[in-house]
Amino acid sequence: MQLQQTPVLEETLWQAVLNRDSAFEGKLFYGVRSTGIYCRPICPSRRPNRNQVCFFQSPQEAEIAGFRPCKRCQPQSETVTNTAKAKVLAVCRYIEAQIDRIPTLSELCSHVGMSPSYLQRIFKQIIGLSPFQYADALRSQRLKQRLQEGEEIADAVYDTGYGSSSQLYEKAPKQLGMTPKTYQQAGKTINIVYAIAPCPLGYLLVATTQKGICAVKLSDEADKLEHILNQEFHQAHIIRDDHTHKGWIQAILDLIVGDETHLDLPLDVRGTAFQKQVWQALQKIPYGKTCTYTDIARDIAKPHAVRAVGNACGANPIALIVPCHRVLRSDGSLGGYHWGIERKEKLLIQESKSIKDDSNT
C-alpha cells in the first residue's frame, strides 16, 4: 500500500530523495508517474518534478501500483528485506511439503501474501531459480532416488508428481541424462565406448555414449581410470576403442597443451539442477582466466552457496571440458582438484603461458 502522504511526511520523504539520503535505504522508494518507473532514494538518475512523485515502503507496493524497477539503481534486487527472505523460505518449505505435485503460482502467492510478479522476481533473486524450476528440480531428485532404490518406474512417476509417463519422458534427456529405465539400471541398456591416451598430465580417459561425452578423467595409471569408469557405470556395456571419436579426444589433448582454447563437444552428463547450473557457469570462464568459488556462487545468484559450489566442482564428470581447474579460493590459492592439485597447477601455468605467447605474436 502506498505511503500515507501527509504534508509533513511528504516533505521529509521528498528531501530524502533530493539529498539521496542513504538513511532511507530499504525504507523508502519513489515512483515517477510520467515514466512509470520507481527508484531507491540514492538513485543517481536526474531528479523528477515533485508533482510526478509518489512514495512507497517496498518494491512490492510500487509494482502492485503499476511501476517498473529502475535499471540504474535496481531497487528490486538490492533491497531484499528480511521479511521477503522469510517468505521465500516459507515458499520453499511449502513446495518441499507437496511431495506428489507441483503447487501453482497462485497457490504459493496465497500462502505467503505476495503478488505473482513480485514472488517470481524475489524468489529467483534469492534462490536462483523460479518457483516452478525449484519444484521441478525437487521432483526430479525424488524420482532419481526412487529409481535408484529399485522402485517400479510407473509408481515412481506418479508418486513424485508427474502427470503421466509421457510427460516424464519428454523431460528425461535434460533431467536424467538418460531415459528413466536406463537411469534406474545404472546404464544397463547403454553402450559406452572409451579411449585412453597418454598426455602431459599422465593418462586421459574419454568415455562416450551415442549422445555425447559422458566422462573425462585423468590419472597416472590407465588401469585406475578403467576401474573408475566401470564403477560409475557398472551395468552398462563398456568397451574400449581408441579410434572412435578420435577427433573429440584430439581436441581435448590440444586443449591440454595449449593448441586449443575452446571446446564445443556434444555432452551426455548426469547431475542435479544445482550441479548443472555450476558447470554451465564454469564453462563461461575464458581460457587463461580464473575466478573464485565465491565468484561462481555470486554468478548463479546463490552467494552463500560457496561450499556447495566447491562440491559441485568436485563432482564434475567431464574434466577440462567443464574447466573446474580455473576456480581458486578467495585468497588466490589453488584450493582442491579432483584429479590432483599438481595437475591443476600445470593446467593453469600452460593456459597462462599460451595466452602470453599469443599476445607476443
C-alpha positions, 0 to 999 in steps of 0.5 A: 500500500502506498505511503500515507502522504501527509504534508509533513511526511511528504516533505521529509520523504521528498528531501530524502530523495533530493539529498539521496539520503542513504538513511532511507535505504530499504525504507523508502522508494519513489515512483515517477508517474510520467515514466512509470518507473520507481527508484531507491532514494540514492538513485543517481538518475536526474531528479523528477518534478515533485508533482510526478512523485509518489512514495512507497515502503517496498518494491512490492507496493510500487509494482502492485501500483503499476511501476517498473524497477529502475535499471540504474539503481535496481531497487528490486534486487538490492533491497531484499528485506528480511521479511521477503527472505522469510517468505521465500523460505516459507515458499520453499518449505511449502513446495518441499511439503507437496511431495506428489505435485507441483503447487501453482503460482497462485497457490504459493502467492496465497500462502505467503501474501505476495503478488505473482510478479513480485514472488517470481522476481524475489524468489529467483533473486534469492534462490536462483531459480523460479518457483516452478524450476525449484519444484521441478528440480525437487521432483526430479531428485525424488524420482532419481532416488526412487529409481535408484532404490529399485522402485517400479518406474510407473509408481515412481512417476506418479508418486513424485508428481508427474502427470503421466509417463509421457510427460516424464519422458519428454523431460528425461534427456535434460533431467536424467541424462538418460531415459528413466529405465536406463537411469534406474539400471545404472546404464544397463541398456547403454553402450559406452565406448572409451579411449585412453591416451597418454598426455602431459598430465599422465593418462586421459580417459574419454568415455562416450555414449551415442549422445555425447561425452559422458566422462573425462578423467585423468590419472597416472595409471590407465588401469585406475581410470578403467576401474573408475569408469566401470564403477560409475557405470557398472551395468552398462556395456563398456568397451574400449576403442581408441579410434572412435571419436578420435577427433573429440579426444584430439581436441581435448589433448590440444586443449591440454597443451595449449593448441586449443582454447575452446571446446564445443563437444556434444555432452551426455552428463548426469547431475542435479539442477544445482550441479548443472547450473555450476558447470554451465557457469564454469564453462563461461570462464575464458581460457587463461582466466580464473575466478573464485568459488565465491565468484561462481556462487555470486554468478548463479545468484546463490552467494552463500552457496560457496561450499556447495559450489566447491562440491559441485566442482568436485563432482564434475564428470567431464574434466577440462571440458567443464574447466573446474581447474580455473576456480581458486579460493578467495585468497588466490590459492589453488584450493582442491582438484579432483584429479590432483592439485599438481595437475591443476597447477600445470593446467593453469601455468600452460593456459597462462603461458599460451595466452602470453605467447599469443599476445607476443605474436 
